């Protein structure tokens, strides 16, 4: 059921991409605002309690619904799996930005590409070169593919029903919504959410990087992973960008012009400057990595059938 649920959810999402903001993010933002109103005192302890309350409700609730539907009929449980995956996993949630930026660079419309990049990542890139735009888009695509697909898939496989997918999606949201904020009002409230997502994402991030390495230039990917990833500020992102850049044979990172400033960043990867061609190669890398993961899961399922 796990493999078929993944395949069906991916096919549905390709035909009808998820409107993430309306169906997922808006309800989560309302939930977050409600919890903050009740629990936020700027202290880490209350942030920990609030995080566990949301996570346990989501995970236990999804398992309970799955088991209840399974007792009625396995097809209902299967449909619930697919629906939960559709809401938590989104290959195309952000890919339209990447596609539009790629097309704009192909057409020589650098101003449009900069505007799209700013809408996608946040910030302003009015003076960014075409190579900088391509670099930043590739980096965002590698991280987005992991967090929207591979991370969700890993936890969906590991835990019963759709509870793993719910766990990862909620942990990611709270890590970004609470953990990434540095305002005085929140204080240390989001510290546990940030650390918890780092723990939850530790194994999936490295498996995604390994998948990029296997389906790309393996030697360069492993070299960049081992020698460059620790230079990046956020470790998981550094691993994904370093391995992805090495697998593609492109140089990412490096200083960029953002919001009127030059942001210093370490160089990641090896090879040539990023451009629209490497953006196309990135799409191929992500798809090959996904196919590899599905094939590995299929082999495990077949081995289980044969071993019975």
C-alpha positions, -999 to +999 in steps of 0.1 A: +000+000+000+029+024+008+044+022-027+010+025-045+000+054-023+031+073-032+027+067-069-009+076-070-003+108-049+025+118-072+004+113-103-025+132-089-002+161-080+013+162-114-022+164-130-036+188-104-009+206-084-018+214-048-028+249-039-006+247-008-015+281+006-052+277+005-054+240+015-025+236+039-006+268+048-036+290+057-051+265+082-017+259+097-011+297+101-044+300+118-036+271+141-002+286+148-017+320+157-042+304+180-015+284+198+007+314+201-021+335+217-025+308+243+010+296+250+035+322+239+053+338+269+087+340+252+100+310+271+113+278+256+094+256+280+060+267+267+073+264+232+082+228+239+047+220+253+030+237+224+051+218+199+044+184+215+007+192+217+004+200+180+026+171+169+009+144+191-025+156+180-016+154+143+003+121+144-020+102+168-050+116+151-038+105+116-030+070+129-064+066+146-082+077+114-061+053+093-068+023+116-105+031+118-108+033+080-088+001+076-113-017+098-141-005+075-122-013+043-086-012+032-095+010+002-107+037+025-074+036+043-056+037+010-076+068-001-067+084+032-030+077+026-032+093-008-051+123+004-027+129+033+003+126+009-013+150-015-017+176+012+018+171+027+040+163-003+041+186-033+065+182-062+049+211-079+041+234-050+071+256-058+082+242-092+062+268-112+087+295-098+116+274-110+100+268-144+092+304-149+126+316-139+142+291-162+120+302-191+128+339-183+165+333-184+162+314-217+143+343-232+168+368-218+142+384-196+166+390-166+144+415-148+114+391-148+137+363-136+149+385-107+113+395-098+102+358-098+132+348-077+124+375-051+088+364-050+099+328-044+128+332-019+120+366-004+143+396-007+152+417-038+176+408-065+175+439-088+212+438-095+218+400-095+234+386-126+218+358-146+243+334-131+234+345-096+197+341-104+203+306-118+225+297-087+199+308-062+171+290-081+190+258-083+198+259-045+161+266-037+150+238-060+174+213-043+162+222-008+126+224-019+126+190-036+139+175-004+115+192+020+084+189-003+091+153-015+120+133-002+117+142+035+080+135+035+085+102+016+111+090+041+089+095+072+058+082+053+077+049+047+090+047+083+058+053+103+023+037+101-004+051+078+002+087+068+015+097+103+051+100+091+041+125+064+020+145+089+049+144+113+074+158+088+051+184+074+041+198+108+076+197+121+088+216+090+061+242+093+067+248+130+104+249+125+100+277+099+071+295+115+084+295+151+120+284+149+132+308+122+117+339+139+140+361+159+116+388+170+114+399+207+078+389+211+085+352+204+117+351+224+129+315+229+095+301+222+105+286+189+139+272+199+126+237+205+107+237+172+139+246+153+160+219+171+133+193+167+131+197+130+168+195+127+167+161+144+137+149+124+154+160+091+188+146+100+185+112+083+162+123+054+185+151+044+215+128+041+195+101+022+184+128-002+220+139-007+231+103-012+204+099-038+216+130-057+251+116-055+241+082-069+222+095-099+247+123-107+285+126-106+291+104-075+328+112-069+323+150-071+291+149-051+308+130-022+338+152-024+318+184-021+296+169+006+326+160+028+346+192+022+321+220+017+288+212+035+301+222+069+309+257+056+272+264+051+253+281+079+224+256+080+240+221+080+212+202+063+208+228+035+246+228+031+246+190+026+219+191+000+234+220-019+270+206-018+260+171-029+236+185-055+262+209-069+288+182-071+264+158-087+255+184-113+291+196-118+281+232-112+293+259-087+267+272-063+269+293-032+293+322-036+285+359-029+252+372-043+235+406-046+204+406-024+183+435-011+210+461-020+238+442-002+264+416-012+257+385+008+289+365+014+285+328+011+310+299+007+315+283-027+298+250-031+303+224-058+328+222-087+327+229-123+312+258-143+291+288-135+254+281-131+231+290-160+197+280-176+212+248-189+221+237-154+187+245-142+173+220-167+199+195-155+186+201-119+151+189-130+166+157-144+187+151-112+156+154-090+135+132-111+162+105-113+166+106-075+129+102-071+128+072-095+157+057-076+139+060-043+107+044-057+127+016-073+144+009-040+110+008-022+096-015-050+125-039-044+118-040-007+081-046-014+089-074-039+114-090-015+087-090+012+063-107-011+089-133-022+099-140+014+065-149+026 
